[in-house]
Amino acid sequence: MIITGNYIQVKELIKDVVVDGLIQKYDDSSPYMFGKVINAKKEILDDLSVLTPDINNTVILFSRINKLPFLDTYFVDKQHVIAVMSMEEFNNL
């Protein structure tokens, strides 16, 4: 599949996180969500890889309202990306 526009295809990452030493359960009503980058145009992948060297290990944080569902993944416009991190950083949250 060739993705057009500034869209990034992601797979939602679901996990409980620790906040101030307390486990915060995953909340599907949270205003934001994390997604593992699956696919995008080369230019976008190149931009993201500047922040995380291995694009296959890249996670983005974005506003939940700005996702477009597609099968078991989502499309997110690059302008709605709030943060970029590695999978290791995500796992340490």
Residue frames as qw, qx, qy, qz and C-alpha x, y, z in Angstrom:
[[0.000, 0.890, 0.456, 0.000, 0.00, 0.00, 0.00],
 [0.380, 0.266, -0.013, 0.886, 1.23, 3.48, -0.84],
 [0.192, -0.738, -0.503, 0.407, 0.19, 6.13, 1.68],
 [0.285, 0.607, 0.230, 0.706, -0.52, 9.57, 0.28],
 [0.285, -0.873, -0.077, -0.388, -0.55, 12.94, 2.00],
 [0.067, 0.602, -0.604, 0.518, 1.12, 13.39, 5.36],
 [0.849, -0.353, 0.005, -0.394, -0.39, 10.32, 6.98],
 [0.055, 0.439, -0.870, 0.215, 1.41, 7.87, 9.22],
 [0.815, -0.201, -0.434, -0.328, -0.02, 4.39, 9.66],
 [0.088, -0.458, 0.723, -0.510, 0.25, 3.19, 13.27],
 [0.638, -0.287, -0.712, -0.064, -0.71, 0.23, 15.41],
 [0.440, -0.749, 0.099, -0.485, -2.06, 1.31, 18.79],
 [0.454, 0.183, -0.749, 0.446, 0.14, 0.41, 21.75],
 [0.629, -0.612, -0.178, -0.445, -1.76, -0.44, 24.92],
 [0.610, 0.003, -0.630, 0.480, -0.16, -0.61, 28.34],
 [0.473, -0.838, -0.261, 0.074, -0.57, 0.51, 31.90],
 [0.421, 0.591, -0.265, 0.635, 1.85, 3.28, 32.89],
 [0.559, -0.473, -0.460, 0.502, 3.35, 4.33, 36.21],
 [0.056, 0.748, 0.066, 0.658, 2.62, 7.91, 37.29],
 [0.256, -0.659, 0.404, -0.580, 4.21, 9.14, 40.54],
 [0.064, -0.279, 0.918, -0.275, 4.85, 5.55, 41.56],
 [0.589, 0.219, 0.601, -0.494, 1.24, 4.48, 41.01],
 [0.248, 0.128, 0.841, 0.464, 0.04, 2.24, 38.19],
 [0.431, 0.410, 0.078, -0.800, -2.37, 4.08, 35.92],
 [0.602, 0.248, 0.758, 0.047, -4.49, 1.57, 34.01],
 [0.146, 0.087, 0.604, 0.779, -4.84, 1.91, 30.26],
 [0.275, 0.570, 0.483, -0.606, -7.79, 4.20, 29.53],
 [0.365, 0.316, 0.668, 0.566, -9.36, 4.06, 26.06],
 [0.043, 0.908, 0.408, 0.091, -11.11, 7.37, 26.81],
 [0.483, -0.530, 0.079, 0.692, -7.80, 9.16, 27.34],
 [0.357, 0.870, 0.041, -0.338, -7.37, 12.22, 25.09],
 [0.237, 0.719, -0.611, -0.232, -4.12, 10.84, 23.69],
 [0.977, -0.018, 0.208, -0.046, -2.78, 7.50, 22.51],
 [0.265, -0.607, 0.664, 0.346, 0.49, 5.85, 21.51],
 [0.879, 0.430, 0.099, -0.181, 1.09, 4.18, 18.17],
 [0.603, -0.323, 0.568, 0.458, 3.94, 2.11, 16.73],
 [0.351, 0.641, -0.312, -0.608, 4.83, 3.42, 13.28],
 [0.783, 0.171, 0.596, 0.038, 3.94, 0.89, 10.58],
 [0.527, 0.369, 0.501, 0.579, 4.11, 2.85, 7.33],
 [0.079, 0.874, 0.138, -0.459, 4.29, 6.36, 5.82],
 [0.604, 0.782, -0.076, 0.133, 5.80, 8.19, 2.86],
 [0.794, 0.116, -0.206, 0.560, 9.58, 8.02, 2.71],
 [0.142, 0.595, -0.144, 0.778, 9.94, 11.73, 3.55],
 [0.608, -0.629, 0.050, -0.481, 7.94, 11.34, 6.75],
 [0.955, -0.221, -0.118, 0.159, 9.79, 8.18, 7.74],
 [0.607, 0.358, -0.200, 0.681, 13.07, 10.03, 7.14],
 [0.180, -0.671, 0.137, -0.707, 11.89, 12.92, 9.38],
 [0.812, -0.512, 0.021, -0.279, 10.90, 10.53, 12.15],
 [0.933, 0.009, -0.172, 0.315, 14.12, 8.54, 11.86],
 [0.270, 0.626, -0.302, 0.666, 16.14, 11.65, 12.72],
 [0.478, -0.579, 0.297, -0.591, 14.59, 11.41, 16.18],
 [0.811, -0.250, 0.510, -0.142, 14.70, 7.61, 16.48],
 [0.009, -0.535, 0.729, 0.427, 17.38, 5.87, 14.39],
 [0.062, 0.069, 0.974, 0.205, 15.38, 2.69, 13.79],
 [0.446, -0.062, -0.185, -0.873, 12.00, 3.53, 12.23],
 [0.639, -0.182, -0.715, -0.217, 10.81, -0.01, 13.07],
 [0.474, -0.296, -0.640, 0.527, 11.29, 0.93, 16.72],
 [0.010, 0.155, -0.037, 0.987, 9.47, 4.28, 16.55],
 [0.126, -0.609, -0.762, 0.182, 6.45, 5.23, 18.65],
 [0.008, 0.357, 0.110, 0.928, 4.39, 8.41, 18.28],
 [0.014, -0.470, -0.676, 0.567, 2.07, 10.12, 20.73],
 [0.073, -0.227, -0.428, -0.872, -0.97, 11.79, 19.21],
 [0.429, 0.037, 0.338, -0.837, -4.40, 13.11, 20.07],
 [0.352, 0.186, 0.915, -0.068, -6.98, 10.30, 20.06],
 [0.449, 0.672, 0.366, -0.460, -9.54, 12.45, 18.25],
 [0.287, 0.741, -0.380, -0.474, -7.21, 12.87, 15.25],
 [0.295, -0.221, 0.904, 0.218, -6.99, 9.22, 14.22],
 [0.692, 0.270, -0.257, -0.618, -8.65, 7.56, 11.25],
 [0.705, -0.181, 0.674, -0.124, -9.38, 3.85, 11.83],
 [0.624, 0.485, -0.490, -0.368, -8.31, 1.41, 9.12],
 [0.803, 0.022, -0.596, 0.006, -8.69, -2.33, 9.74],
 [0.746, -0.552, -0.289, 0.237, -6.67, -2.96, 12.93],
 [0.512, -0.052, -0.043, 0.857, -4.50, 0.16, 12.49],
 [0.043, 0.893, 0.316, -0.317, -4.97, 3.93, 12.37],
 [0.503, 0.483, 0.142, 0.703, -3.85, 6.77, 10.13],
 [0.324, -0.799, -0.222, 0.455, -2.59, 9.93, 11.83],
 [0.420, 0.853, 0.020, 0.309, -1.70, 13.16, 10.03],
 [0.658, 0.125, -0.299, 0.680, 1.90, 14.19, 10.76],
 [0.036, -0.551, 0.094, -0.828, 0.71, 17.59, 11.98],
 [0.703, -0.550, -0.082, -0.443, -1.08, 15.85, 14.88],
 [0.810, -0.016, -0.452, 0.373, 2.03, 14.09, 16.20],
 [0.408, -0.898, 0.032, -0.163, 2.74, 15.40, 19.70],
 [0.365, -0.708, 0.604, 0.036, 5.92, 13.43, 20.47],
 [0.829, 0.367, -0.418, -0.055, 8.22, 10.79, 18.98],
 [0.468, -0.623, 0.602, -0.174, 10.06, 8.19, 21.04],
 [0.336, 0.302, -0.882, -0.131, 11.73, 4.82, 20.74],
 [0.771, -0.286, -0.504, -0.264, 10.01, 1.61, 21.81],
 [0.574, -0.062, -0.595, 0.560, 12.46, 1.42, 24.72],
 [0.052, -0.140, 0.260, -0.954, 11.36, 4.86, 25.96],
 [0.631, -0.251, -0.288, -0.675, 7.72, 3.80, 25.63],
 [0.774, -0.181, -0.605, 0.047, 8.37, 0.59, 27.57],
 [0.426, -0.031, -0.521, 0.739, 9.98, 2.63, 30.37],
 [0.279, -0.449, -0.081, -0.845, 6.93, 4.86, 30.87]]
